[in-house]
Amino acid sequence: MSLWEKWEREKLEKMGVKVERKSDVKILDTRPKPNIRKQSLIVILAALACCIMVLVGWILHERFGTRWSDFPIIRHLAGTIEQRIDEGRSFR
């Protein structure tokens, strides 16, 4: 709404003419109520994911024992870390 339209509307209201107010603003609740089912499902899935990760870790420990460096992902991560350390030393 332009300022001119606002002035015209206020002028008509002062004269006693009933003017319909148009608003593009939608008023909604500020906070939606929490969905207990959804939140409990998230907690249960997170706990299940933790249990699965512990199980996977236990299986990997049984398979590789204390030789974690034999695992390909660990070998790759260790190589990447060593490479970054060497680059940092050569950068100085």
N, C-alpha and C positions, 0 to 999 in steps of 0.2 A: 504494500500500500504506500502510495506517495504521501508526502507531507501535505500537499494540496488536498488530497482526498480526506485526510485526517481532519484538516481544518474545516472542510465543508461538512463533514459528519458532525463535528463538535458544534458547528453553527446551527445545523438542523436540530440537534439535541437541545440546545439552548432555547430555540424557538418552540420547543415542545413536540416536535415531530419524532415519532418513534423510529429509530434507525437500527437496522439489523447489523450486529457486529459479526464480522467474518474473521476467523482466526485460522492460521495455518499450523498453529501449535497443537500438538497432541500431548495430552497429559497422561502419563503412565505411572505405575507404581515405581518407586525409585529402586526397590530391591525385589527381585522375584524370589519367591519362597524356594528354599533348597529342596531338591529332589532326593529324598532319603534313599530310594531304591538305587538311583544312579551312583550316589556317593558310596553306598555299601558295596555295590558291584565293583567300583574302582578300588576300594580297600581290599576286597577279596582277591581281585586280580593281581594287585600289587603283592600281596602276601604269597599268592601262588607263584608269581614270577620269582620272588626271592627264594622260595623252596626249590624251584626248578634250577636256579643258578647255583644253589648250594649242592644240589644233586649232580649237576654238570661238573662243578669243581671237584666234588668227591670222586666222580668217575675218572676225571683227568688225573687226579692225584694217584688213584689206583693204577692207572695205565702207565703214567710216566714216573711215578714215585717222586723222589726229590730232584730228579733231573728235568726241571722245568725248561731248561735251555734247549732240550731236545724237541720241544713243541714248536712247530713252524711259526706260529703267530708271535710267540715270545721271542724267538730268534730274530724275527723281522723288527719287532719293536726295539729290542736291545741294539740292533744294528743302526736303526734310525737315531736312537738316542746318542750312541757313540759318534755317529756322523755329525750330529748337531754340536756336540761338545767339541769335536775337532775343528769344525768351522768357527765356533766361537773363539777358540784359542788362536786360530790363524787370523781372525779378524782384528784382534787387539794388536 
